[in-house]
Amino acid sequence: PNAALAKENYDYVIYSPAYFRFGSIQTEYFQSHFALACGVVTPCDFIQGLRRDRTAKHWEVAFSLAPRRGYWQASWDATCPDKLISAISASEQFLSEETKITLPAAWAALGFQVSLPAATLSKRKARQVNSALFQAKQAIKEDLRSGVMEAKAIPLDKAKKLTGERQLSEKEEREVHRAFCKHWLGSVDAEAVAWYAEGAAKARLLNLDALGASAQRLATEDAREAGLATVQKGHWQARQRDLGPLLAAMTNPGGFDYGSVKYALAAIYRSKTWDYYGLPHRPITKTAKTGMGLALAVARDLGYTVRRTASGKRYVIDNLEQVATYHAAWRESGEGLT
């Protein structure tokens, strides 16, 4: 990027974790450096990302208040001496998800000077920031959705080959997503592409597979994965045992409230494996508010659209038939737990 920075007069440069291991800015160009920590990468990887600009000595970093929520609080400041960062190694999932705690700890361990500014955003300013972030995210989603819908149709075999070859161009990525969306969901209309969610639909569909599969099929899959050291275990029987009763309670035609799901939640609270399902990590506190938060998060991560009723006391799922259609197409494609 050094040649591009010297040639072009950029006001700012934005990059994602995909750039963390490749770019290296050697010449002083930027006056300020900002980062948003969302709990996606480990502290070590995040620090490596900060150091893409080798001339940077100071950063302002904002953290999400809760994993995958998108709300930001007061930022930390970090100042680092020259040549402090060397090898960066991978860490466990906890380090990423609890980055609000683990990243400052990693900074301190590496010798950074870390401080939390006393000033915090006013409620009004926080609402404005959150609104701007929400609008930006919606604009990005719409751009991705229209890009996939308008992408050139390519054969599935070519899409599979491209995914394992190299870093793809934006055009190639959207062609690949279109191919998989059509293969998995049977459609590439606006609703299907939104539900596909840049490939995130695969985890949803696998969870739906687990909920409907036979006990023998799930036991066979668990036994197969038990012997594979490099595979994150699916815990297929546990998914069905823990999530099945919860989803059954939430898909009642009359809607659901905390009373409908509290017994299913009680089983999840006792489970030692529920947080390995590809579903959101949530604090396990046994209150009605956090219990409903977990239930709604499970429903949404399974691809269901949840709406509060006019009374405000119950919730209903609006797209049961749509999800069933996508799951049927997935099963016909031969993917998943067939």
N, C-alpha and C positions, 0 to 999 in steps of 0.2 A: 504493500500500500504506500510505501514511501514515495515512489515516483508519481503516483496518482495525487497524493497530497501536495507534492511540489508543483504539479502542473495545474491542478484545479483549485479554485478558491472555495473550499467547503466551509459552511457555517458550523455544521456538526456532522458526526458520523455515528450511526446506530448499528450495533451488531448483537447477535444472539449467541447462545452457547455453541452453535455449530462452528463458530469462528475461533473458539478458544484455543485450539491446538495448532492453528495454521498461521495466523497473521502476526507480524512483529513490526511495530512502528518504532524506528530508531532515532528519528529526528524530532526535535521539539516543535510542536505545531499547535496543540490545544491548550487553552487557558484553564479549563475546568473539566472534571471527570465525574460522571454520575452513573450509578448502577441501581438496578431493581432486583432484589433477591426474592424469588418466588418459591423457593424450596424445590427446584427442579434438579439442580446439580449439587454435588458435595461442596463443603467449604474449600477443600483444596482445589477443586476444579474452578470454583468461583474466583478464588484468589488468582489462579492462573489466568482467568479471563480478564481480571482487572489489569494484569501486567502485560496485556497485549501492547499497550503503549509503554515502552521501556523508559520513557522520560518522565512518566507520571510519578509524583510523590504523595499526592493527596487525593482522596476520593470521598464523595458523599454517597452513602448507600442507604436505600430505603428498603424496609422489610414488609412482607405481607403480615397482617395481624393473625391470620389463620391460614393453613395450607389451602391453596386453590380458591381463595375468596376474592383476592384482588383489591383489598383495602390497604392503604398505606399509612404508616405512622411516621413520627419524627425520625430523621435519618441519623446514622452514625457517621462520624468522621474517622478516617484512618490515615496515618502518615507512616511511611516506611523508608528505612535507610536504603542506600544503593546496594545492589547485589545480594539482597537478603533471601529472595525466593530462588530455590533450586529445583529439586525433583518434586513433582506433584503426583500423588498416588490416589487410587480410587478409595472410596470409603463406603460405609453401609448406608442403607436407605434412611435410617434414623437421622444421620448427619445431614441429609438433604432436606427431609421433611421438617426438621426442627432447626432450620438454618438461622432463625432469629436468635437462638441460643448458641448453636455450635459455631457459627461463623465468627462472632466476636471472640469466642474461646480460642479458635484456631489462630486468629490474628494475634491475640495475646501470647500464645505459645510460640509463635514465630518471631516475636519481638516487635510487632507493630505498636505504635502509640494510638490507642483507641479511646474515643470519648463519645458520650451521648449529649448532644446539645440540649440545653435547658429549655429552649423555646420549642413549643409544639404548635401544630396547626390549630387554628380556631375551628369550631364545628362548621361554620359557614364555608371556610376555605377548604376544609376536608371534603365537604359535600361537592364543592366545585371540582376538586381534583378527582374524586371518585367518578363524577359525572363525565369528565373529560376522558378518563381512562376507559369507562364503559363505552362511550361513543367511539373511541379509537379501536377498541376490541371488536365492536360491531362492524366497523368499516373494514377491518382486516378480514373478518369472517366472510363478509359479503364479497370482498374481492377474491378470496380463495374459492368461495362457492361458485361464483360466476366463471372463474378461471377453469375449474374442473368441468363445469357444464359445457363450456365452449371449446375445451381441449379436443384435439384430434383423437378419434377412436383408434386404438392400437390393439393387436391381438393380445390375449392374456399371457401367452407364452413369452412374448416380447417384454411385457410388463414385468413378469417374474425374473427374466434375465437381467433387465435393467436395474432392478433393486439390489442385485448382488454384485454389480460391476464396479461402480465408482460413484463419486458425488455427482448428482444429477443437476442439470440446469432446471430453472423454474418451469420451462416449457415441458421438459421430460417428466418432472415430478407430477405435474397436473395431468399429463397423459396417463401416467402409471395409476394415479388415484382414480381417474375416470374408469380405467379398465377394471380395477379391483371393486369399485363401487358397483359397476354393472354386474360383475361376476357374483359378488356377495349378496347384493340387495335386489338385483333384477331390474334396476332402473337407475337413471342418472338425471331425474327431474330435481327441482329445487329442494323438495322435502327429503328425498333420498340422499342427496349430496350433503345436506345439512346434518342428517342423522349419521352418515358415514364419518363425518368429522375428521377428515384427513387420516383415516385409518384407525381411529380410536374405536370404531364400531366393532372391531374384531374381539376386543375384550368383553364388550357387552354381549355379543353373540355367543361367545364361549360360556359365559355365565348363564345365559338362557339355555344353552345346551345342557349344562350341569343340572339345572332345575328340572328338566324334563326327561333325563336319561334314566335307565334302569340302574338299580343298585349294583348289579353284577358288572355292568359296563363301566361304572365309575370306579369300582374296586379294581378292575383290570387296568384302568388308566393310572390309578394311584400306584399300583404295583409296578407298572412299567416305568413310571417316572422315578420311583424310589431307587432304581439302579443307575440313574443318570446324574452324575455328580455336577454336571455343568448346567443343568436345567433347574430353573426356579420351580419348585413343586407346585402343582395345581391345587392340591387338597380338594379334589373333586367331590368326594363324599361329604366333606365338611361343608362345602358350598351348598350342596343340596339340603343338608340337615339344618344349617343355620339360616340360609336365605329363603328357602322354600316357604316355611310358615309365614315369614314376614311379607313376602310378595303376595301370598294367598290372601292375607288380611288386607293388603293395600289395593288389591284388584276387585274387591267387593263392589258390585254395581252401585250400592248406596253410598260409597265413599268410605273414608276411614278417619279416625281421630286417634289420640294417644291411647284411649281405652282399647281400641281395636288392635293395636300393635304392641302393647306393653309386654304381653306374655312372650311373643316372638322375640322382642328385644332382650328379654331376660335371658334367653338361651344364647343370644349373641354376646351378651356381657360375660357369660361364663366360658365362652369359646376361647381357645388359645390360638386359633388360626384365622379368624374372620378377616383380619387386616392384611392377609396375603391374597385377597381375591381380585386385586386390581381395582378395588373400590376405595373411596376416599378414607384417609385416616382421620378419625375423630376422637376427641377425648371421651373416655368411657365414664361419664358421670350419670348417675341414675336419677335424673330429673325429667319431668315431662317435656321441658323445653329442649334439652339436649337429646332426649330420646326421639322426639319428632324431627329434630334436625338430622339425626342419623338416618331415620326412616326415609325422609325426603331425599337425602343424599344418595341412598341406595337406589331409590326409584329413578332418580334423574341419571345416575351413572349407568343404569340398565337401559337408558334411552327413552324412558317414559316422561311425558309431559304432565306435570302435576299442577292442578289448579285448586285454589281455595274456593269453597262454596260461598254463596251470597251471605249466608249466616255468619261466615268467618270461623265456624267451629269445626268444620270437616274439610277434608281434601278429596278430590277425585282425580283419576287418571283419564286423560282425554284421548290418548292415541293407542289404546290397547290393540285395536284391529290393525293399525299401521305397523306396529312392532311385530305382531304375529305374522303379517305378510312378509316383512323383511327376514324374520327368522325362518320362515318356510323356504324362501329363496336361498338363504344360506345353506340350509340342509340339502336342498336340491343340487347345490353347487358341489357337494361332496366334501366340503370343508368341515372343520370342527370335530365334535365327538359323534361321528356317524355310526 
